Each structure stands twice: as C-alpha cells, then as structure tokens.
Amino acid sequence: MINLHSPIRFSTSNILVSNSLNIGVFNGKITSTSTPLSYQLSLTNPSTPLMMTGYSVLTAHELSSNYQVNPSDNVASELITLLDLLGKKLQNGGYGFNTRYPI
C-alpha cells in the first residue's frame, strides 16, 4: 500500500520486487543495497517529445527522487510552460525534479 497523503507511508508486505519493469513507454530497473538499506528505482524514457531519466530511493527513513526531463525541439509550448512551473531549469535545457519525503 502506498498512501500519498501527508505524511507518506509505505507497506511492502504485498509488493513483489523484480529486477526490471516496463510501464508504458518507461523502462526501469530496481536494485537493492544494504548500505544504506534501500531500494532504487531507475526510470528512462527514450521516446519523444520528452526524454526522462532518473531514480527514486526508498529507505527505512525517507523516499527521495531525482529526475531529469529533456524536451525535444518540437514539444508543445503548453508542456514547456508546465515544466517551467514544476521543475528547475537546468543549463543543458532540461528540467530537474528533486523531492525528499521523511517516512
């Protein structure tokens, strides 16, 4: 169960963790580490009009994410406006999205 209301809570009792996954146009890989004890989900989307890369890390104490979205030259202006509002404009023309939530 993932409860998206603040504060965010996770229950992993019914979650099966695989090595890789495909969600629509996104390809992902799930890895686990022992130091710190965590799961890392890396996502990529090589298709246009947006390319997204990044990862989320779930530990016993927090969920943190770091993603970069790079729009193609022919992306709709409305989408650029939304990226300007929600993301941090990067020097390479992409947008950064970083979050950190205590659990």
Helices and strands as residue ranges (DSSP letters): E 2-3, E 9-10, E 20-23, E 26-34, E 37-45, E 50-59, E 62-71, H 77-86, E 88-89, E 95-102
